[in-house]
């Protein structure tokens, strides 16, 4: 329909050519802005509300008030109008606009005719699909249209599927629907997002019918008078329904279709679904409606080479353009995969070549080669579109496109509001400016904008653009996206099934928690996972999150011990008033000692000396409270010797704390103490037995007659040596290792004192027991036996080698450690023997002599030996005894226990 042009104040507005002229010069105005101006001019003198502008100019898009304001501002700039003193457009606040200039209708002036260029429609659809009005020029799918049309009418449901970009939408809109209508049937294409049920209701019952007719009445009106007319409802892009529509709307569509199937027109109803190939299997969601949904289907393949040739040449002929014959073959050679062509790529290449035509409308091979062939055209198409933007807007446009392709697919739409939120998190842009930029991308056929129920949804025009956009993705952004996907998946599993992320996922999420917008459920999930894996939640995760504090407080009552212990450590970051309530109760009334120890330690770290007052304030029965208080004080003193001064406490309190402190440290490191004791005892026992055996074997060579046969002598000396080695090693190692653990924060030579004390206790007990036995059997207790001094010297010598463990030169040399310990014990044994003329070996010999006829040690020497020989013999005997004891103890400890590792663990604790 032709419309008369409008003239006002030197302007000429032609609705037919969609052009605005000013004094013979063509004005540059965006298409949508020109639509707004034509609507205002067509209703000159009348109020055109904002709602009317949105509905008529942007029927399928969401446009904000800010965008409309900018549109009016640009129109005024083009017209030379002012908002404060309008000559053309007057603003009615909060309502709309009125065109106030005087209009006259007429023919186009001669000046405008001379300069006016003919408006030619572009021959290629580019990335847009063909619609019903394009049916006469929809080439290449005649066979598919005929086959599908004939099969649809014999099945209640029919599925058309194929890969993205194969042309399913164009086939339905420009091929199937016009063919069905031409045959006298009713056919309509419906959108599948966001409310397909609403679109189906509108197609069947009309929009807002009053009253709503019954399904039979509505379908009868659609079928008309023809008894053979079929009713075909085509749902396009049905993967959006499968993927994006919520459960409530899915149920609504199923219920509506069931209602239509129950009508008298059920046999004449047919539902066609076009779906992307990778979503075809999910069509089983419709089996309740169509049990044989997979029995009637058609796979739409890409277009063949022969048909694609017509798709290149025929549209060009309609606008007077001609392709060089060899160029068509070259284009198809570049785009064909086998014998098939991808239509989106073909449309982009042809559209670009159309822009490169010469003045006569010819398109030559040289044009194509100068553009770099199809690969270069496709790769740089998006870049060419974005060249129109300024530098700041270019970064904003790229971020917008990246936000739409985060999952690598264009099939997912984003609400306009959510898209703006994502982009503005990266760039501080005004929402109105961003909306205008999105509209420009939509006009450039990069984006598609849909509007439903007052909300806009934005997506890429075609998935073909995704690879070009993904070229901008940096490694950092890819990593951030991976983190976001891990976070989203973990949060979904936690919300739906209560599952916690794995340890590796937890580490990743904690490391990048600052860049994630943690929801309340996410904070609970991370805190709970940290406690589960014995990891103290970081301060940033706890501070300021009430839900994190609630999780920690609840974890203090968890059935698993390690969860309670970790929660006690995490209490350090809680608010002060909550710590004052939780930790004293946990320290005084916790189920097990480890969690009480942790609570007391954290309490001391948080409050220092005031922690004792908080512990005293806790209500418990008298004696139990005093005992728990003293234990907590010892734990606090163990964690920090400067936590509170002992000089301010009473002597009884100081003694109690010190005793309990020793117990606390031994309990904490009891594994280390047991390992050292067992290792030292085993080593000493073995070395003692071997030493006794060596003495027994040496007797015949010394020509000594002990009054025993050889077997009895070996049994006696080896047995006594083993027994002495066992008791010596146990006493020595137990006391020395206990002293080392108790005094680990003091000078290391306390361990030497522990060795001397352990050896002295062992020697003293040996002397007392031996004297008691001899007194009971022989009525005498005057045998020369080694005692506490000899035992203490041997113990100190054996431990002296272990002290060298702190020396870095010997940390990684177990052999040197054993040698040093043996030498130290040997020297100590030698000195003890020289000072007292006794060793434990001599004591064993004296004990055996009391039961047998074996002579004393002096008879071991050759006849005529002087006192010097006796002195050297004693020294050698003491040295050998010390070497056996010290070497056995140190070797056993080094094999059973890694003292360096244990020391590191103790410092960590």
KOLMI-138770 format. One line per 10 residues: number of its first residue (from 1); for each residue x, y, z of C-alpha. Coordinates in steps of 0.2 Angstrom, whole numbers, plus 5000, padded with zeros to 4 digits. Layout:
N
NUM) X,Y,Z; ... .
END
This chain:
909
1) 5000,5000,5000; 5007,5017,4995; 5007,5032,5007; 5008,5050,5003; 5023,5059,5008; 5023,5072,5022; 5030,5090,5021; 5034,5101,5036; 5046,5116,5039; 5058,5111,5024 .
11) 5057,5092,5028; 5051,5079,5017; 5046,5062,5025; 5042,5048,5012; 5034,5032,5021; 5036,5022,5005; 5055,5024,5003; 5057,5026,5022; 5068,5041,5019; 5069,5059,5027 .
21) 5075,5074,5017; 5079,5091,5022; 5080,5104,5008; 5085,5091,4996; 5098,5082,5007; 5095,5064,5013; 5096,5064,5032; 5104,5049,5042; 5092,5042,5054; 5092,5024,5061 .
31) 5078,5013,5055; 5069,5012,5072; 5070,5030,5075; 5063,5034,5058; 5048,5022,5062; 5045,5032,5078; 5045,5048,5068; 5033,5041,5055; 5021,5036,5069; 5022,5053,5077 .
41) 5019,5062,5061; 5005,5050,5056; 4996,5055,5072; 5001,5073,5071; 4992,5084,5085; 4988,5068,5095; 4996,5060,5110; 5006,5045,5106; 5009,5036,5122; 5025,5027,5126 .
51) 5015,5010,5127; 5009,5013,5109; 5027,5017,5103; 5034,5001,5112; 5020,4990,5104; 5021,4996,5086; 5039,5000,5084; 5047,4987,5095; 5033,4973,5096; 5045,4959,5099 .
61) 5059,4968,5109; 5061,4975,5126; 5066,4994,5126; 5068,5004,5141; 5062,5022,5144; 5080,5028,5143; 5082,5020,5126; 5065,5029,5120; 5071,5045,5128; 5088,5044,5118 .
71) 5078,5040,5102; 5068,5056,5104; 5083,5066,5108; 5092,5059,5091; 5076,5063,5081; 5076,5081,5088; 5094,5083,5084; 5091,5078,5066; 5076,5090,5065; 5085,5104,5074 .
81) 5072,5104,5088; 5074,5108,5107; 5065,5100,5121; 5063,5116,5131; 5055,5126,5116; 5049,5112,5104; 5044,5116,5086; 5041,5098,5081; 5040,5086,5096; 5032,5090,5112 .
91) 5035,5079,5128; 5020,5075,5139; 5028,5070,5155; 5026,5052,5160; 5014,5049,5146; 5021,5051,5128; 5024,5063,5114; 5014,5074,5102; 5020,5080,5084; 5015,5099,5084 .
101) 5022,5105,5067; 5010,5109,5053; 5009,5096,5040; 5004,5095,5022; 5002,5080,5011; 5007,5081,4992; 5019,5074,4979; 5038,5073,4981; 5046,5090,4976; 5057,5090,4960 .
111) 5073,5094,4970; 5070,5079,4980; 5067,5068,4964; 5083,5073,4956; 5094,5068,4971; 5084,5053,4977; 5092,5036,4975; 5081,5021,4971; 5078,5010,4986; 5083,4992,4982 .
121) 5079,4977,4994; 5094,4967,4998; 5094,4950,4990; 5100,4939,5004; 5093,4936,5021; 5109,4935,5029; 5107,4927,5046; 5089,4931,5047; 5077,4917,5043; 5064,4917,5028 .
131) 5046,4921,5033; 5029,4918,5025; 5031,4933,5014; 5047,4926,5007; 5038,4910,5000; 5040,4915,4982; 5059,4917,4983; 5062,4902,4995; 5072,4891,4984; 5080,4874,4986 .
141) 5068,4864,4998; 5054,4859,4986; 5057,4840,4989; 5058,4842,5008; 5042,4853,5008; 5032,4840,4998; 5038,4825,5008; 5035,4833,5025; 5018,4841,5020; 5012,4824,5014 .
151) 5017,4815,5030; 5011,4828,5043; 4993,4826,5038; 4994,4807,5043; 5002,4809,5061; 4996,4818,5076; 5014,4823,5079; 5029,4826,5068; 5047,4831,5072; 5058,4840,5060 .
161) 5076,4840,5067; 5093,4845,5060; 5109,4853,5065; 5109,4872,5069; 5109,4883,5054; 5102,4870,5042; 5086,4881,5039; 5072,4873,5050; 5064,4889,5054; 5064,4895,5036 .
171) 5057,4878,5030; 5042,4880,5042; 5039,4898,5039; 5042,4900,5021; 5039,4883,5015; 5028,4872,5025; 5015,4885,5031; 5012,4893,5014; 5010,4876,5006; 4997,4870,5019 .
181) 4988,4886,5018; 4987,4885,4999; 4980,4867,5001; 4966,4874,5012; 4972,4869,5029; 4975,4880,5044; 4994,4882,5049; 5003,4893,5061; 5021,4894,5068; 5022,4897,5086 .
191) 5037,4902,5097; 5043,4890,5110; 5050,4903,5122; 5046,4909,5135; 5028,4905,5135; 5023,4893,5121; 5007,4888,5130; 5001,4907,5129; 5005,4908,5111; 4995,4892,5107 .
201) 4981,4899,5117; 4981,4915,5107; 4982,4905,5091; 4967,4894,5096; 4956,4906,5106; 4962,4923,5100; 4970,4936,5112; 4960,4940,5127; 4943,4933,5121; 4928,4937,5131 .
211) 4920,4925,5135; 4933,4911,5131; 4926,4899,5119; 4926,4880,5121; 4940,4871,5112; 4927,4863,5100; 4920,4880,5096; 4938,4888,5094; 4944,4874,5083; 4928,4874,5072 .
221) 4931,4893,5068; 4949,4889,5063; 4944,4875,5052; 4930,4885,5044; 4917,4877,5033; 4929,4864,5025; 4926,4846,5032; 4943,4841,5027; 4953,4856,5033; 4967,4851,5045 .
231) 4974,4861,5059; 4993,4861,5060; 5002,4870,5074; 5021,4871,5072; 5032,4874,5087; 5048,4881,5081; 5065,4880,5090; 5057,4868,5102; 5074,4865,5111; 5071,4881,5120 .
241) 5055,4873,5128; 5066,4858,5132; 5080,4868,5140; 5074,4885,5146; 5055,4884,5150; 5052,4881,5168; 5042,4866,5174; 5026,4875,5178; 5025,4882,5160; 5029,4865,5153 .
251) 5015,4857,5162; 5003,4871,5156; 5008,4867,5138; 5005,4848,5140; 4988,4851,5149; 4983,4863,5135; 4987,4850,5121; 4978,4837,5131; 4963,4848,5132; 4963,4850,5113 .
261) 4966,4832,5110; 4950,4829,5120; 4939,4839,5108; 4929,4832,5093; 4943,4839,5081; 4956,4828,5089; 4958,4818,5072; 4961,4834,5063; 4974,4841,5075; 4993,4840,5070 .
271) 5008,4846,5080; 5025,4849,5071; 5040,4852,5082; 5057,4858,5075; 5071,4854,5086; 5090,4855,5085; 5098,4838,5082; 5107,4837,5098; 5091,4839,5108; 5081,4826,5097 .
281) 5082,4812,5111; 5074,4824,5124; 5058,4824,5114; 5054,4809,5125; 5047,4822,5137; 5031,4822,5125; 5028,4803,5126; 5013,4806,5138; 5005,4817,5124; 5012,4807,5109 .
291) 5017,4789,5113; 5024,4787,5095; 5033,4804,5095; 5049,4796,5087; 5040,4786,5074; 5036,4802,5063; 5051,4812,5060; 5062,4820,5047; 5080,4825,5047; 5083,4840,5037 .
301) 5101,4839,5030; 5111,4854,5024; 5108,4860,5006; 5116,4851,4992; 5128,4859,4980; 5117,4860,4965; 5103,4868,4975; 5115,4880,4984; 5120,4886,4966; 5102,4893,4963 .
311) 5102,4900,4981; 5117,4911,4975; 5112,4916,4958; 5093,4918,4959; 5091,4931,4972; 5105,4941,4964; 5096,4941,4947; 5080,4948,4955; 5090,4964,4960; 5100,4965,4944 .
321) 5116,4958,4949; 5126,4944,4941; 5139,4932,4947; 5154,4927,4936; 5150,4909,4932; 5167,4903,4939; 5165,4913,4955; 5149,4902,4959; 5159,4886,4958; 5174,4894,4968 .
331) 5162,4899,4982; 5154,4882,4983; 5171,4873,4983; 5176,4884,4998; 5160,4881,5007; 5155,4863,5003; 5159,4849,5015; 5157,4834,5003; 5141,4839,4993; 5133,4849,5007 .
341) 5133,4868,5011; 5131,4877,5027; 5117,4890,5024; 5122,4903,5037; 5140,4904,5030; 5134,4905,5012; 5122,4919,5016; 5136,4929,5025; 5148,4927,5010; 5135,4931,4997 .
351) 5129,4947,5007; 5147,4953,5008; 5150,4950,4989; 5134,4960,4986; 5142,4975,4995; 5157,4972,4984; 5148,4973,4967; 5153,4986,4954; 5142,5000,4947; 5134,4989,4934 .
361) 5129,4976,4948; 5142,4963,4942; 5151,4952,4955; 5168,4945,4949; 5180,4933,4955; 5193,4947,4958; 5181,4954,4971; 5180,4937,4980; 5199,4935,4980; 5203,4952,4986 .
371) 5191,4949,5001; 5202,4933,5005; 5189,4920,5000; 5176,4913,5011; 5187,4909,5026; 5192,4927,5028; 5175,4934,5025; 5167,4923,5039; 5182,4926,5051; 5181,4945,5049 .
381) 5162,4948,5048; 5160,4952,5066; 5175,4963,5066; 5167,4973,5052; 5151,4975,5061; 5160,4981,5077; 5171,4994,5067; 5156,5006,5068; 5158,5007,5087; 5169,5019,5096 .
391) 5184,5012,5107; 5174,5012,5123; 5158,5005,5115; 5168,4992,5106; 5174,4984,5123; 5157,4985,5129; 5150,4977,5114; 5163,4963,5115; 5159,4960,5133; 5140,4959,5129 .
401) 5143,4946,5116; 5155,4936,5127; 5142,4936,5141; 5130,4928,5129; 5142,4914,5124; 5149,4909,5141; 5143,4891,5138; 5149,4891,5120; 5131,4890,5113; 5120,4903,5106 .
411) 5104,4893,5110; 5102,4900,5127; 5094,4916,5129; 5097,4928,5143; 5085,4940,5151; 5090,4958,5146; 5091,4963,5164; 5103,4949,5168; 5114,4952,5153; 5115,4970,5158 .
421) 5120,4965,5176; 5134,4953,5169; 5141,4967,5158; 5140,4981,5171; 5150,4970,5183; 5165,4972,5171; 5162,4989,5164; 5154,5003,5173; 5141,5008,5160; 5124,5016,5161 .
431) 5110,5004,5158; 5102,5015,5145; 5118,5017,5135; 5120,4998,5136; 5102,4995,5130; 5105,5007,5115; 5121,4997,5111; 5111,4980,5111; 5098,4988,5100; 5112,4993,5087 .
441) 5119,4975,5088; 5101,4969,5084; 5099,4980,5070; 5116,4974,5063; 5108,4956,5064; 5121,4951,5077; 5108,4949,5091; 5090,4945,5092; 5078,4953,5105; 5062,4945,5110 .
451) 5049,4952,5121; 5037,4943,5132; 5027,4948,5147; 5036,4965,5148; 5053,4957,5149; 5066,4957,5135; 5076,4941,5131; 5092,4943,5121; 5102,4930,5111; 5114,4928,5096 .
461) 5105,4929,5079; 5114,4913,5075; 5126,4900,5082; 5137,4903,5067; 5144,4918,5076; 5150,4909,5092; 5167,4904,5085; 5171,4922,5080; 5166,4928,5097; 5176,4914,5106 .
471) 5192,4921,5098; 5191,4935,5111; 5191,4923,5126; 5208,4925,5135; 5215,4911,5146; 5211,4921,5162; 5193,4922,5156; 5192,4904,5152; 5199,4900,5169; 5186,4911,5177 .
481) 5172,4903,5167; 5178,4886,5172; 5178,4891,5190; 5161,4898,5188; 5155,4881,5181; 5162,4872,5195; 5154,4883,5207; 5137,4882,5199; 5138,4863,5198; 5143,4861,5216 .
491) 5130,4873,5222; 5116,4864,5212; 5122,4847,5219; 5122,4854,5237; 5105,4862,5234; 5096,4847,5226; 5105,4832,5235; 5115,4840,5249; 5131,4834,5241; 5148,4843,5246 .
501) 5161,4847,5233; 5177,4836,5232; 5193,4842,5240; 5201,4848,5224; 5185,4857,5220; 5184,4865,5237; 5202,4871,5235; 5198,4879,5219; 5183,4888,5225; 5191,4894,5241 .
511) 5206,4901,5231; 5194,4911,5220; 5180,4914,5232; 5183,4933,5231; 5178,4934,5212; 5162,4923,5215; 5146,4931,5221; 5143,4919,5235; 5125,4916,5239; 5120,4911,5257 .
521) 5119,4893,5252; 5136,4894,5244; 5144,4900,5260; 5135,4886,5270; 5142,4873,5257; 5160,4879,5258; 5160,4881,5277; 5153,4863,5279; 5165,4856,5266; 5180,4864,5275 .
531) 5175,4856,5291; 5171,4840,5283; 5189,4839,5276; 5197,4845,5292; 5201,4862,5284; 5199,4878,5294; 5188,4890,5284; 5197,4906,5279; 5193,4922,5288; 5185,4930,5272 .
541) 5172,4916,5272; 5167,4918,5290; 5168,4936,5294; 5152,4945,5289; 5142,4929,5285; 5130,4925,5298; 5126,4908,5290; 5145,4903,5291; 5144,4907,5310; 5128,4896,5311 .
551) 5137,4882,5302; 5152,4883,5314; 5141,4883,5329; 5131,4868,5324; 5147,4859,5319; 5153,4860,5338; 5139,4847,5341; 5143,4836,5326; 5145,4817,5329; 5162,4816,5321 .
561) 5176,4821,5332; 5187,4829,5318; 5172,4840,5313; 5171,4847,5331; 5189,4850,5332; 5190,4859,5316; 5175,4870,5321; 5184,4874,5337; 5199,4881,5327; 5187,4890,5315 .
571) 5179,4899,5330; 5194,4911,5331; 5186,4921,5316; 5169,4922,5324; 5162,4938,5332; 5169,4942,5349; 5153,4940,5358; 5150,4923,5350; 5167,4917,5354; 5165,4921,5372 .
581) 5149,4910,5373; 5155,4895,5363; 5174,4892,5366; 5173,4892,5386; 5159,4880,5385; 5169,4869,5372; 5185,4870,5382; 5177,4866,5399; 5163,4854,5393; 5169,4846,5377 .
591) 5166,4828,5374; 5184,4823,5371; 5201,4830,5377; 5207,4835,5359; 5193,4846,5356; 5194,4854,5373; 5213,4857,5370; 5209,4866,5353; 5195,4876,5361; 5207,4882,5375 .
601) 5221,4886,5363; 5210,4896,5352; 5202,4905,5367; 5220,4910,5373; 5225,4916,5355; 5209,4927,5354; 5209,4934,5372; 5226,4931,5379; 5226,4933,5399; 5207,4936,5399 .
611) 5204,4918,5393; 5207,4912,5411; 5193,4923,5417; 5181,4917,5404; 5185,4899,5409; 5182,4903,5427; 5165,4911,5423; 5159,4895,5415; 5146,4886,5426; 5151,4868,5431 .
621) 5151,4857,5447; 5165,4861,5459; 5178,4848,5458; 5175,4844,5439; 5176,4863,5436; 5193,4865,5445; 5200,4850,5436; 5195,4856,5419; 5201,4873,5423; 5218,4867,5428 .
631) 5219,4856,5412; 5214,4871,5401; 5227,4882,5410; 5240,4869,5406; 5235,4868,5388; 5235,4887,5386; 5253,4887,5394; 5258,4874,5382; 5252,4884,5367; 5260,4900,5373 .
641) 5271,4901,5388; 5268,4920,5389; 5249,4918,5389; 5249,4921,5408; 5263,4923,5421; 5265,4909,5433; 5272,4920,5446; 5255,4927,5450; 5248,4910,5454; 5249,4901,5470 .
651) 5263,4888,5473; 5250,4874,5473; 5242,4881,5457; 5259,4882,5449; 5264,4864,5453; 5247,4858,5447; 5249,4867,5431; 5267,4861,5428; 5262,4843,5432; 5247,4844,5420 .
661) 5257,4853,5407; 5269,4838,5407; 5254,4826,5405; 5246,4837,5391; 5262,4836,5381; 5265,4818,5384; 5247,4815,5379; 5248,4825,5363; 5264,4817,5358; 5261,4800,5365 .
671) 5263,4792,5348; 5281,4799,5347; 5284,4793,5365; 5278,4776,5362; 5288,4774,5346; 5304,4780,5354; 5302,4769,5369; 5298,4754,5359; 5312,4757,5347; 5325,4760,5361 .
681) 5319,4745,5371; 5320,4733,5356; 5337,4740,5351; 5344,4738,5369; 5337,4721,5372; 5345,4714,5356; 5361,4722,5359; 5361,4716,5377; 5358,4698,5372; 5372,4699,5359 .
691) 5384,4706,5371; 5380,4692,5384; 5382,4679,5370; 5399,4687,5365; 5405,4685,5383; 5399,4667,5384; 5409,4663,5369; 5424,4672,5375; 5425,4662,5391; 5434,4646,5383 .
701) 5447,4657,5375; 5451,4665,5392; 5452,4647,5399; 5439,4650,5412; 5430,4636,5421; 5413,4643,5427; 5407,4627,5433; 5395,4626,5419; 5394,4618,5403; 5395,4629,5387 .
711) 5377,4628,5383; 5372,4633,5401; 5385,4647,5401; 5378,4654,5384; 5360,4653,5391; 5365,4661,5407; 5375,4676,5400; 5364,4679,5385; 5348,4678,5395; 5355,4690,5408 .
721) 5361,4701,5395; 5345,4702,5386; 5335,4705,5403; 5347,4719,5407; 5346,4726,5390; 5328,4726,5390; 5326,4735,5407; 5340,4747,5403; 5333,4752,5386; 5316,4754,5393 .
731) 5320,4765,5408; 5333,4775,5398; 5322,4778,5382; 5305,4781,5391; 5312,4794,5403; 5324,4802,5390; 5310,4804,5377; 5297,4810,5390; 5310,4823,5395; 5312,4828,5377 .
741) 5294,4830,5374; 5290,4839,5390; 5304,4851,5388; 5304,4853,5369; 5303,4872,5370; 5317,4873,5382; 5336,4869,5380; 5339,4853,5370; 5351,4847,5384; 5336,4843,5395 .
751) 5335,4827,5385; 5353,4823,5391; 5347,4825,5409; 5332,4814,5405; 5344,4801,5398; 5355,4802,5414; 5339,4801,5425; 5332,4786,5416; 5349,4777,5417; 5351,4781,5435 .
761) 5333,4774,5439; 5337,4759,5429; 5354,4756,5438; 5347,4760,5455; 5332,4747,5453; 5345,4734,5446; 5356,4736,5462; 5341,4735,5474; 5333,4720,5466; 5350,4711,5464 .
771) 5355,4715,5483; 5337,4709,5488; 5339,4693,5478; 5356,4689,5485; 5351,4693,5503; 5336,4681,5502; 5346,4667,5494; 5363,4668,5502; 5360,4679,5517; 5372,4692,5510 .
781) 5371,4708,5500; 5389,4714,5498; 5391,4709,5480; 5400,4722,5470; 5386,4728,5458; 5384,4743,5447; 5370,4756,5453; 5363,4772,5449; 5379,4782,5444; 5384,4769,5431 .
791) 5367,4768,5424; 5365,4787,5424; 5382,4789,5415; 5377,4776,5402; 5360,4784,5399; 5368,4801,5397; 5381,4794,5385; 5368,4785,5374; 5356,4801,5373; 5371,4812,5369 .
801) 5371,4805,5351; 5353,4808,5349; 5355,4827,5353; 5366,4828,5338; 5350,4826,5328; 5347,4844,5329; 5364,4847,5320; 5360,4849,5302; 5376,4840,5297; 5369,4824,5303 .
811) 5350,4826,5300; 5350,4814,5285; 5363,4802,5291; 5356,4788,5302; 5372,4778,5302; 5382,4793,5309; 5368,4796,5322; 5370,4778,5328; 5389,4779,5328; 5389,4795,5338 .
821) 5377,4788,5351; 5387,4772,5353; 5403,4782,5355; 5395,4794,5367; 5388,4779,5377; 5405,4770,5376; 5415,4785,5383; 5402,4787,5397; 5404,4768,5401; 5422,4769,5401 .
831) 5423,4784,5413; 5410,4776,5424; 5421,4760,5425; 5437,4769,5428; 5429,4780,5442; 5420,4765,5451; 5428,4749,5445; 5411,4742,5440; 5401,4740,5425; 5385,4730,5422 .
841) 5394,4717,5414; 5405,4715,5429; 5389,4715,5439; 5382,4701,5429; 5399,4691,5431; 5398,4693,5449; 5380,4687,5450; 5385,4672,5440; 5400,4669,5451; 5388,4669,5466 .
851) 5379,4654,5459; 5393,4645,5451; 5412,4642,5452; 5417,4656,5440; 5431,4667,5447; 5431,4686,5448; 5435,4698,5434; 5454,4700,5439; 5457,4682,5434; 5452,4686,5416 .
861) 5469,4695,5414; 5485,4685,5410; 5497,4680,5424; 5509,4693,5428; 5498,4707,5422; 5501,4723,5431; 5488,4737,5437; 5490,4746,5420; 5483,4731,5411; 5469,4730,5423 .
871) 5465,4748,5421; 5465,4746,5402; 5454,4731,5403; 5441,4740,5414; 5441,4754,5402; 5439,4742,5387; 5425,4733,5396; 5416,4749,5400; 5418,4756,5383; 5411,4740,5375 .
881) 5396,4739,5386; 5392,4758,5383; 5394,4755,5364; 5382,4740,5364; 5369,4750,5374; 5370,4767,5365; 5371,4759,5348; 5356,4748,5351; 5346,4761,5358; 5349,4774,5345 .
891) 5348,4761,5331; 5331,4755,5337; 5324,4773,5339; 5330,4778,5322; 5322,4763,5314; 5305,4765,5323; 5303,4783,5324; 5307,4799,5313; 5311,4811,5326; 5313,4826,5314 .
901) 5296,4823,5307; 5288,4821,5324; 5297,4837,5330; 5290,4846,5315; 5272,4840,5318; 5274,4845,5336; 5279,4863,5331; 5264,4863,5319; 5252,4858,5333 .
END
